[in-house]
Amino acid sequence: MTPGGSDIARDLIPGFTSTGSKRPDALFGPGADADLPTRMIRSAGCRVWDTEGREYLDFISALGAVALGYGHPAVIRAAIEAVASGAVGPLAPSDEMELASELQSAVPWLESIRFLKTGAEAVAASVRIARAATGRERVLGCGYHGWLDWCQLTDPAVPAGTRASLGALRFDDPDDVRRQCQRLGDTLAAIVVEPVIEKAPSREWLDTLRAESARVGAVLIFDEIKTGFRLAVGGAAERYGVRPDLVVFGKALASGFPLALVGGRRDIMARISQTWISSTLATEMVSLAAARATLRVMIEEQVPATLHRRGTEFMAGLVALATRYPSLIESVRGLPEMCHLVYREEAVGADVARAAARRGLLFKRTAYNFVSLAHQPADITRAMDIMDEVLSGIP
């Protein structure tokens, strides 16, 4: 028996599950044992329950899709009301305009907004808009931007011509930005970056991105799928005080409901009329209502500040573990709100993730683990105690 079911079940959903990072081998390493949790039936707060009814303290936070925790009461109430109202219909829902207006009040540089369902399609939409605005094709990318063709540099199933339009930009390397912008010049449509990749960006890199993209007439896009509604309501752009031309939010935007957006400068967003970006369920009412409720909680309870405080405790615990077990742990990377351990050997990370799960802790072996509003100091203490116990048992 393979984890989570038979080989027939695995064939029914190729790769075991439709979300790649939730595969057993992604969570626990190759050859994960059948006794490890692989399929869940319930989540609440910062805990999940598997199909055997076992409870787990969770810091994976649905791959960062929740910052309020699972099933926040205000979000669930809003979603239930939206379901009762019919969920979908033939006209644009009023919640779409209300949410856009509320987001603009919270994040003033969102002068114009379009909603989509996933982060991958929202980033793809931002690139399409940038190409429409500039009349150019070339793009520089830094980080993970989803699975769609435009951002896959090495996938043999993607046409070579599509792959050739994207170049890789090194994170936090101002000289690389200058060099590549000089090389591409007036062929460059957009620079798309994750503003945080396992560490905070330098001021020089952010300023160089802003200055060089403006110099060559390219659109600067921040992919804030992970950082939005976490580092601040307005993500890294708000925390670090840099204004991209376009920004993409997803994941925590609707606290676990499927919603993403692309927004930013009104003049650039207006170019969306020169291309075609549309999705039948981009305007279903449940996710829009969930996002409105999420935004209210974020602002009223100052959630990003709480995440920073609790994340600081969490990251301090990881640093203590790295100090205690230097032969196993190379470093701690990330920011307090989203961080992880870097193990000296990949096999150690798999062993730790498996042993932690057997003790009731879901802890990602790679980037990132996330604190949420639902995590309390006692949860962080318990997690560190389990990790300490696990690491102490590894030779």
C-alpha positions in Angstrom: 0.0 0.0 0.0 1.4 3.4 -1.0 0.8 6.5 1.2 -2.8 7.6 0.9 -4.1 4.7 -1.2 -3.3 2.1 -3.8 -1.5 2.4 -7.1 -4.9 2.5 -8.8 -5.7 5.7 -6.8 -2.4 7.2 -7.8 -3.1 6.5 -11.4 -6.6 8.2 -11.0 -4.8 11.4 -10.1 -1.4 11.3 -11.8 1.3 12.4 -9.3 -1.0 11.6 -6.4 -2.6 15.0 -6.0 -3.4 18.1 -8.1 -1.2 20.4 -6.0 2.4 19.4 -6.6 3.8 20.7 -3.2 1.2 18.5 -1.4 2.6 15.2 -2.8 4.0 12.8 -0.1 7.5 12.9 -1.6 7.4 16.7 -1.7 6.5 16.9 2.0 8.4 13.9 3.3 11.0 13.0 0.7 11.1 10.1 -1.7 9.7 6.8 -0.5 7.6 8.2 2.3 6.1 5.5 4.5 2.4 4.6 4.5 2.0 5.7 8.1 2.6 9.3 7.3 -0.3 11.7 6.8 -1.1 12.2 3.1 -4.8 13.1 2.9 -6.8 15.3 5.2 -10.5 15.7 6.1 -10.6 18.8 8.2 -8.7 22.0 9.2 -9.3 24.6 11.9 -7.1 27.3 13.4 -3.6 26.0 13.1 -4.5 22.3 13.1 -5.5 19.7 10.6 -6.8 16.1 10.8 -6.0 13.3 8.5 -8.2 10.5 7.2 -7.3 8.4 10.2 -8.6 11.1 12.5 -5.1 12.1 13.8 -4.6 15.7 14.7 -1.5 17.7 13.7 -0.2 21.1 14.6 0.5 22.7 11.3 3.1 25.4 10.2 2.8 24.7 6.4 -0.4 26.9 6.5 -1.7 25.5 3.2 1.5 26.6 1.5 1.0 30.1 2.8 -2.6 30.4 1.7 -3.8 31.4 5.1 -2.5 34.1 7.4 -5.6 34.2 9.7 -5.5 30.4 10.2 -7.9 27.8 8.9 -11.6 28.6 9.0 -11.5 32.0 10.6 -15.1 32.6 11.9 -15.5 36.0 10.2 -14.3 34.6 6.9 -16.5 31.5 7.1 -19.6 33.6 8.0 -19.0 35.8 4.9 -18.5 32.7 2.7 -21.7 31.0 4.0 -23.7 34.2 3.3 -22.3 34.3 -0.2 -23.2 30.7 -0.8 -26.7 31.3 0.4 -26.9 34.3 -2.0 -26.3 32.0 -4.9 -22.5 32.1 -5.3 -22.5 33.0 -9.0 -24.7 34.7 -11.6 -24.8 36.3 -15.0 -23.9 39.8 -13.9 -20.9 41.4 -12.2 -21.3 41.0 -8.4 -21.4 44.1 -6.2 -18.7 42.5 -4.0 -16.2 42.8 -6.8 -16.4 46.6 -6.8 -16.7 46.8 -3.0 -13.6 44.7 -2.6 -11.6 46.7 -5.2 -12.5 49.9 -3.4 -11.6 48.6 0.0 -8.3 47.3 -1.3 -7.5 50.6 -2.9 -8.2 52.4 0.4 -5.8 50.0 2.2 -3.2 49.9 -0.6 -3.3 53.3 -2.4 -1.0 52.3 -5.3 -3.6 49.8 -6.4 -5.2 52.4 -8.7 -6.8 49.8 -10.9 -7.5 46.1 -10.2 -8.5 42.9 -12.0 -9.4 39.7 -10.1 -8.5 36.1 -11.1 -8.5 32.8 -9.4 -4.9 31.7 -9.0 -1.5 33.4 -8.4 -0.1 31.7 -11.6 -2.7 33.2 -13.9 -2.5 36.6 -12.1 1.2 36.9 -12.7 0.8 35.7 -16.3 -1.9 38.4 -16.7 0.5 41.1 -15.3 3.1 40.1 -17.9 0.5 40.1 -20.7 -0.6 43.6 -19.6 3.1 44.8 -19.5 3.6 43.5 -23.1 0.4 45.3 -24.2 1.6 48.5 -22.5 5.1 48.5 -24.0 4.7 46.7 -27.3 7.7 44.5 -26.3 8.2 40.8 -25.6 11.2 40.2 -23.4 10.8 39.6 -19.7 13.2 39.2 -16.8 12.0 37.0 -13.9 13.3 36.4 -10.4 11.7 33.7 -8.3 8.9 31.2 -8.8 6.0 32.6 -10.7 3.8 29.6 -11.3 3.5 26.8 -13.9 2.3 28.5 -17.0 4.3 28.6 -20.2 5.7 32.1 -20.1 7.8 31.5 -16.9 9.1 28.0 -17.6 12.8 28.2 -18.7 13.6 24.5 -18.9 10.3 22.6 -19.4 10.6 20.6 -22.7 6.8 20.7 -23.1 7.0 24.5 -23.5 7.8 25.8 -27.0 11.4 27.0 -27.4 10.3 30.4 -28.6 8.3 31.0 -25.5 11.2 29.9 -23.3 13.5 32.3 -25.2 11.4 35.3 -24.2 12.3 35.0 -20.5 15.6 35.6 -18.8 16.5 34.8 -15.3 17.5 37.6 -12.9 19.5 36.9 -9.8 17.9 37.8 -6.5 19.4 40.8 -4.6 22.1 41.4 -7.3 22.0 45.1 -8.4 24.8 44.6 -10.8 22.9 41.8 -12.6 19.9 44.1 -12.9 22.0 46.9 -14.5 23.8 44.5 -16.8 20.7 42.8 -18.1 18.7 46.0 -18.5 21.7 47.4 -20.5 21.7 44.3 -22.7 18.0 44.1 -23.4 17.3 47.8 -23.5 14.2 48.7 -25.4 13.2 45.1 -26.0 12.4 44.6 -22.3 8.7 44.6 -21.5 8.7 43.7 -17.8 10.8 42.8 -14.8 8.9 40.4 -12.5 10.4 39.7 -9.1 9.6 38.0 -5.9 10.7 40.7 -3.5 11.6 38.2 -0.8 13.4 35.0 -1.6 14.7 33.3 1.6 16.0 36.7 2.9 15.0 40.4 2.9 16.1 42.3 -0.2 18.8 45.0 0.0 17.8 48.6 -0.4 20.2 48.9 -3.3 18.6 46.0 -5.2 15.1 47.5 -4.8 16.2 50.9 -5.8 18.1 49.5 -8.8 15.0 47.6 -10.0 12.9 50.7 -9.8 15.5 52.9 -11.5 16.6 50.6 -14.2 13.0 49.5 -15.2 12.1 53.1 -15.5 15.2 53.9 -17.5 14.5 51.3 -20.2 10.7 51.8 -20.1 9.9 48.3 -18.7 7.1 47.6 -16.3 8.2 46.6 -12.8 6.0 43.9 -11.4 6.2 42.6 -7.8 5.0 39.0 -7.4 3.6 39.3 -3.8 1.8 35.9 -3.8 3.5 34.9 -0.6 4.3 38.2 0.9 1.1 40.1 0.4 -1.2 40.2 3.5 1.7 38.8 5.5 4.6 41.3 5.7 2.0 44.0 5.5 -1.4 44.3 3.9 0.4 45.8 0.9 3.2 43.2 1.1 6.9 43.8 0.6 6.1 47.0 -1.4 4.5 48.5 1.7 7.1 47.3 4.1 10.1 48.4 2.1 8.6 51.5 0.6 9.1 50.7 -3.1 6.3 51.2 -5.6 6.2 48.7 -8.4 4.2 49.5 -11.5 2.1 46.4 -11.1 1.6 44.0 -8.1 0.2 40.6 -7.9 -1.5 39.3 -4.7 -2.9 35.8 -4.0 -2.8 33.1 -1.4 -3.7 34.9 1.9 -5.8 37.5 0.0 -9.0 35.5 0.6 -7.8 33.4 3.5 -7.8 30.0 1.7 -10.5 30.7 -0.8 -9.3 30.9 -4.5 -8.7 34.5 -5.4 -5.8 36.5 -6.8 -5.5 39.9 -8.3 -3.2 42.0 -10.5 -3.3 45.8 -9.9 -1.3 49.0 -10.0 -0.9 52.0 -12.2 -4.1 53.0 -13.8 -2.5 53.9 -17.1 -0.8 50.5 -17.4 -3.8 48.5 -16.2 -5.9 50.4 -18.9 -4.0 48.4 -21.5 -5.9 45.3 -20.5 -8.4 46.5 -23.1 -5.8 45.7 -25.8 -5.6 42.0 -24.9 -8.0 39.4 -23.5 -7.9 38.3 -19.9 -11.1 36.8 -18.5 -12.3 33.8 -16.4 -15.8 32.6 -15.8 -15.3 32.2 -12.1 -13.1 35.2 -11.4 -16.2 36.8 -10.1 -17.9 34.1 -8.1 -19.1 35.7 -4.9 -17.8 33.3 -2.3 -14.1 34.2 -2.7 -14.9 37.9 -3.1 -16.8 37.9 0.2 -14.1 35.9 1.9 -11.5 38.4 0.8 -13.6 41.3 2.1 -13.9 39.7 5.5 -10.1 38.8 5.4 -9.2 42.4 4.7 -11.4 43.7 7.6 -9.7 41.3 10.0 -6.3 42.2 8.7 -6.8 45.9 9.3 -8.9 45.9 12.5 -6.7 43.3 14.3 -3.4 44.6 12.8 -2.6 41.0 11.7 0.7 41.7 10.0 2.1 43.1 13.2 1.0 40.0 15.1 2.5 37.8 12.5 5.8 39.6 12.9 5.8 39.2 16.7 4.9 35.6 16.6 7.2 34.9 13.7 10.1 36.5 15.6 9.5 34.0 18.4 9.2 31.2 15.9 12.4 32.2 14.0 14.3 32.6 17.3 13.4 29.0 18.1 14.8 27.9 14.7 18.0 29.8 15.3 18.3 28.0 18.7 17.9 24.7 17.0 20.5 25.6 14.4 22.9 26.5 17.2 22.2 23.3 19.1 22.6 21.0 16.1 25.2 22.6 13.8 26.2 19.2 12.3 22.6 18.8 11.0 21.5 22.3 10.3 23.4 24.7 8.0 21.3 27.9 8.6 17.9 29.5 9.1 16.6 31.4 6.1 13.6 33.7 5.5 11.9 36.4 7.5 10.0 35.9 10.8 6.7 35.6 9.0 8.0 32.9 6.5 11.1 31.0 7.3 12.7 27.5 7.3 15.7 25.4 8.3 18.4 24.6 5.7 19.7 21.1 6.4 23.3 20.1 5.6 21.9 17.1 3.8 18.6 16.7 2.0 18.1 13.3 3.7 18.2 14.9 7.1 15.3 17.3 6.1 13.2 14.3 5.0 14.0 12.4 8.3 13.0 15.4 10.4 9.8 16.1 8.5 8.8 12.4 8.8 9.7 12.1 12.5 7.9 15.4 13.3 4.7 14.3 11.5 4.7 11.1 13.5 4.7 13.3 16.6 1.8 15.4 15.4 3.7 18.3 13.8 3.5 19.3 10.1 6.7 21.2 9.4 8.0 21.9 5.9 11.5 20.7 5.2 12.1 23.4 2.6 10.9 27.0 2.1 8.6 28.0 3.8 7.0 27.5 7.2 4.4 30.2 8.1 3.0 31.5 11.3 -0.7 32.5 11.3 -3.0 34.5 13.5 -4.2 31.2 14.9 -0.7 30.2 16.2 -0.3 31.0 19.9 3.0 31.1 21.9 2.2 27.7 23.3 2.0 26.3 19.8 5.4 27.7 18.9 6.9 26.2 22.1 5.4 22.8 21.4 6.7 22.8 17.8 10.2 23.7 19.0 10.1 21.0 21.7 9.1 18.4 19.0 11.8 19.6 16.7 14.3 19.4 19.5 13.3 15.9 20.3 13.4 14.8 16.6 16.8 16.4 16.0 18.3 14.9 19.1 17.5 11.4 17.8 19.3 11.8 14.5 22.9 10.6 14.5 
